Amino acid sequence: MGTTATMKPNRSKTMIGTLGLVYSAMFAALMMIGANITYFLPALSVSGVPITLQTFFAVLAGLLLGSRYGAVSMTVYMAIGLAGAPVFAKFSGGFGEIVSPLFGFVLSFIVVAYVVGKIAEKNSTVTGFVVAALVGCFFNYVIGTNWMFVAYKLWAAAPDAFTYKMAWIWMVPPLPKDIILSVFAGVFGHRMVRILRTRRSI
């Protein structure tokens, strides 16, 4: 009896861990698709920063997978790209991307998923989810834009007229889209979590 009682929780934890890894892989795949949406819709590619759905998927990963597996999924995505697969924006990839002015956004997705997951874990209301999503969007822009500015100034040969203000001006076109999608992710994520919890309790 004691052996059976011990095995059940361990088996349950193994199943949860396995599902977490499966879902992490799924979100890594969604990030690959979201990174190159502008390839199919060229009109959405403006300024020096491509408009993608990556912020939306990174936020959703944190909301649905939690801080741990959300961050894992984004790390898997980054690792696949650095290994050479063309999964970053504009079908780029390879270890050389680490010096790209846009690589800061890739790094930010890990932070976004983790922070969003942490906030949502502490406040599971729909308001909490929406706030978590917007905070995640904020981290995405701050980390990504600052990396981009530093990269252009130090090693990416920016034009002489390039300034910190210009870096943020480049971020204006995708900002409304990311704010709207973050709010949507918060509402949608909250509903999905409730559905999943209901099914588990049946």
N, C-alpha and C positions, 0 to 999 in steps of 0.2 A: 504493500500500500504506500509506504513512504517513498519508494522508488518511482511509482506512477505519479504521485503528487509532485515530485520534483521535476519529472520530465515534462509535464504539461506546460508549466510556465516557460521553460526553456524553449520548447517547441513554438510556443506563441511568440516569444521574442524573436526567434529565428525567422518566422513568417513575416513579422512586422519589418524586420531588417531587410529581408529579401524584397518585399513590396516597396520599401523605401528606395532601394537601389534601382528597381525596375522603373519607378516613377521618376527618379532622378535622371535615368537614361532617357526617358520619354521627354522630359523638359529640356534636356540637352539637345535633343533632336528638334524640338520646337524652336529653340534659339537659333539653330542652323537655318531653319526656314525663315524665321522672322528677320534674320540678319540681311537677307537678300531679297526682300519684298520689292525693293526699288529696282531690281534687275528686270522684273516683270512689269513694273510701273515706273518707267524712267522719269515721268513728269514729277514724281515725288522726290527726286534727288536734286536738292538745291544747296547752294552755298558749299562750304567745305566739309559739311557733315551730312552723311546720308541719313535719310529718314527711314527708320526701321520699326519693327514691332518688338524689339528686344527688351526694352524697358518694361513693356506690358508683360511679357513672359517671365522676366526675372522677378517682377513683383508677384505675379501669380504663383510662381514656384515657392516663394517664401510663405504666401498665404496658405497654400494647399499642402505643401510638404513640411512646413515648419522651418525653423532657423537652421537646423542641422542638415537635413536632406536638401533643403533649398540651396544652401551654400555648396553642398556636394555636387548638385546638378550643374551649377554654374562653373564649378571648378573642372568638372568633366568636360564641359563645353570648351573652356579655355584650353585644357590640355590637348583635346583633339585638334584644335586649331593650331596650336604651337607645334604639334607633331607633324604638321604638314597638310592636313586636310583643308580644303578651301571652304571653310565654314564661317569665317568672319565676313564683315560687310564687304560687298563688291567681290565676293568669292575669293577672298584673300586667305592666306594661311602660311604656316611656317614659323620657325623660331625667330626669324628676322622681324616678325610683326611686333615683337616686344619693344622695338624702338619706334614703332609707328605713332604718330600724333594721336591716333584714335584708340590706341591700346588701353588708355586709361578707362575708357568706357567698358571694355571687356573686364578689366579688373573690378570696376565698380559694380558689375552685376553680382559678383560674389558677396560684396558688402550689402548690396541692396536686398538680396534674398535673405541674408542672415538677419539684418536689422528688421525687415518687414516681418519675418517669422517670429522674432523675439517680441515685437510689439503685439502682434496678433495672438501670441500665446498668453500674453498677460491681459489682453482685453479682447474677448471673443465676440463683442457686439458688432453690429454692422458699422457703427460709427468708428469703433476701434480698428476695424479692417480698412475702412476708407482712409483714416488718419495714417495707418501703417503704410498703405500704398503711396500716399502723397509724400510721406517722409522718405520712402524708398526712392521715389522720383527725384527728390531733392538731393539725396546722396549721389545718385547717378549723374546729375548735372554738375554738381560741385567737383566730384572726383574727376570725371571725364573732361570737363572744360579746363580745369587747372592743369591736368596732365598735358592736354593738347597745347596750352599756352607755353608751358615749360619746354615741351618737346620742340615746338616750332622755334623758340628762342635759342635753345642750346644746341640742338643737333639736326634739326629738320630744315634748316635754311629758309626761315620765314622771310617774306618781303620786308623791306625796311619800314614800311608803313604799318606793319602788323602790330597791334597793341592788345592789351588785356581786354579792353572794351570791345575790340573787334571780335575777339574770341567768343565773347558772350553774345554779340550780335549774330554770329553764325548759329547760335543755339536758339534764336527766336523762332524760326520757322517750325521746328519740331515740337516746341514747348506746348502749344495748345493741344496738339494731338496727344502728347504724353500725359498731360494733366487730365484730360477727358478719359483716356484709357485707364489711367490709374484709379480714378473714381469708379469706373466700370468694373475694373479688376477687384476692387474692394467689395462692391456689392455682389458681383458674381461669385467671388471667392467665398464670401460669407454664406451664400446660399448653397454652394457646392459642399462646403464643410458640414453644414447642417444635414444635407441629404446623405452624405457619407456616414455621419454619426448615427443617423436614424437606421440606415441599412445594417450597420454593425450591431445595433442593439436588438435587431429582429432575430 
